[in-house]
């Protein structure tokens, strides 16, 4: 019998035969649910909707041991009162982050909607017209679209691909056309300045 290290091949095969037995996770009670919620908001900037989704997922995974139904809505409301969860602040921060990375309003709305942010809060977080135009500029520079590209700028097939990419990133068609069809970088800068006036 050939030995490898301290164990023979027979020894390792016996080890594999034994399934590892994991203890099922302990069901959650009201105190543990509150602790989990507190740990989550301490670790992540979050919205009320995302916190509720997290707690619901944990309850599905582990089960409920407390009396009656789990009061997820009560925990979220209490955390909002205490300032641990701020939907408006979360929405502003997330929207500004996406704008700086070059994403448009549609993508911002999708991200905020997925986080459970209400429509009126989303509307306030979308940014000004100038910020949205700057986001289109950021994407064009990053991806070398329109006047920021060098070769084949006038190629219709290439411009079509650039237009499609910017639309997928959530920019409105008017912004996409203004950037992709711009004759120079200065023309794009002037287009942004018009919105700031």
Buried (B, 14 or more C-beta within 10 A) or exposed (E): EEEEEEEEEEEEEEEEEEEEEEEEEEEBBBEBBBEBBEEBBEEEEBBBBBBBBBBEEBBEEBEBEBEEEBBBEEBBEBBBEEEBBBBBBBBBEBBBEBBEEBBBBBBBBEBBEEBBBBEEBBEEBBBEEBBBBBBBBBBBBEBEBBBBBEEEBEEEEBBEEBBEBBBEBBBBEEBBBBBBEBEEBEBBEEBBEEBEE
